[in-house]
Amino acid sequence: MSFLKKKLIQNGLIFKQSIKDSSTKKVADFYKESPFPNYKNDDNKDTILKKGEKNFLASRFKEFIGYKKKVLEVGCGTGQLSLYFAIGTNNHVVGLDATIESLELANDFANKNQIENINFVNADIFDDVLHKDYFDFIWCNGVLHHTKNPYDGFKILTKSLKNQGYILVGLYNRMGRVRTIIRKYIYKIFGIKILNFLDSTLKNLKHDEKEKKSWLRDQYHHPIESLHTIDEVLHWFSQNKIDFVNSIPSCTFEENSYKNFFIKKSSGNIFSRFLSQFNMIFNNLGSDGGLFVVIGRKNEH
Ligand SMILES: C[S@@+](CC[C@H](N)C(=O)[O-])C[C@H]1O[C@@H](n2cnc3c(N)ncnc32)[C@H](O)[C@@H]1O
C-alpha cells in the first residue's frame, strides 16, 4: 500500500506488524481490556457523524480538510474519529494504533457500514512504518504522552507529513492536568464514589457503565503518562520545520475562535503562554483532563 513504506500483513482493512517494544506492549495490553473510546451497541454512520459534529475541533478540522486529501490519525483507538473524517468524503483516511483489539472494532464498524475510504495500521509509532511526505493532515490527540518518548514519536510522525501539510498534536498539560492529579490521589484514598462528584465527565457518563470504565482507566489507571507545555511543543516544531498555526488554549490573551482555528495566530510570549496554561486549572480544559492542542504546518523552505 502506498501509505506504507514496509510490506505489512493485511487482514480486511487492517495492515499489521507485530509490536515488539515492551512499553508499547504494556500500553496495548492496557487498552486491550477496555478499548477506547467505546462503541455503543446501536452505533451506526449517523451516530458517529453526530458524535463527530458535537466535537467542535474535530468538525472544524473535517471542514478544513476538504476533499481528495490524505489524512492520518495516530493513536486512533477504536477509530471513531477516523471514521468520522472518512464518512461522506472522498479523502483517504488511515488510522494507526498499537492495540489490535481496538482496530478490530474499527474494522468491523467500517465493514458493517460500508465505509471504504479508510484503512487501519496496527503498528508502533516508533517502528516508523509510514511513507515519507505522504499525508496532507495528521491528527494525533491524547497519544504521545502515553509513549516512552513523546518527542521521538513526534519526530517520526512529521516525516510522513507532506510539505505545507498540517499536524495537530494534543497532550496532557503540566499545569492543566493538576486537577486530575489531585483527583487521582483523592480517588486512591477515598475510592470511586467520591470521583462521581469530582469528575464531571464521569458524572455525565453515569448511565453508561462501559464508557465509564473506559474513561476511568484512561484517566486514572494508565501505566504510562507524561506532562508537557506549549513551549515544549513550540521547540519540537522549530526543530522539525513546522510553523506554529494555533493552539488551545491560545498562546495570547486573545479568545480563540474555533471558526478560524486553522488561520495562523501569534505564538505570544513566555508570559502570555504561562498565564494561558495556568488558567487551564480553573476552566473546562483543566476539569476535563488537562489536554492542550497545538497545530502546526510543515514548511521546508
Ligand atoms: C487515550 S487513547 C486515544 C484514542 C483517541 N486518539 C481518542 O482521543 O479518543 C491512546 C491510544 O494511543 C495508542 N498508542 C499508545 N502508544 C502507541 C504507540 N507507541 N504506537 C501506536 N499507538 C499507540 C493506544 O493503543 C490507544 O489506543
The ligand as an ORCA input file, in Angstrom:
! r2SCAN-3c Opt
* xyz 0 1
  C      -6.047      7.679     25.050
  S      -6.143      6.668     23.638
  C      -6.599      7.914     22.489
  C      -7.574      7.434     21.488
  C      -8.062      8.530     20.553
  N      -6.962      9.273     19.960
  C      -9.006      9.459     21.285
  O      -8.631     10.620     21.521
  O     -10.107      9.052     21.601
  C      -4.437      6.401     23.202
  C      -4.265      5.448     22.024
  O      -2.899      5.520     21.601
  C      -2.451      4.214     21.247
  N      -0.984      4.177     21.405
  C      -0.268      4.420     22.525
  N       1.042      4.287     22.289
  C       1.174      3.964     20.973
  C       2.288      3.703     20.120
  N       3.543      3.732     20.585
  N       2.060      3.421     18.809
  C       0.784      3.392     18.335
  N      -0.315      3.634     19.101
  C      -0.121      3.914     20.399
  C      -3.173      3.299     22.233
  O      -3.268      1.977     21.749
  C      -4.532      3.988     22.380
  O      -5.487      3.462     21.513
*
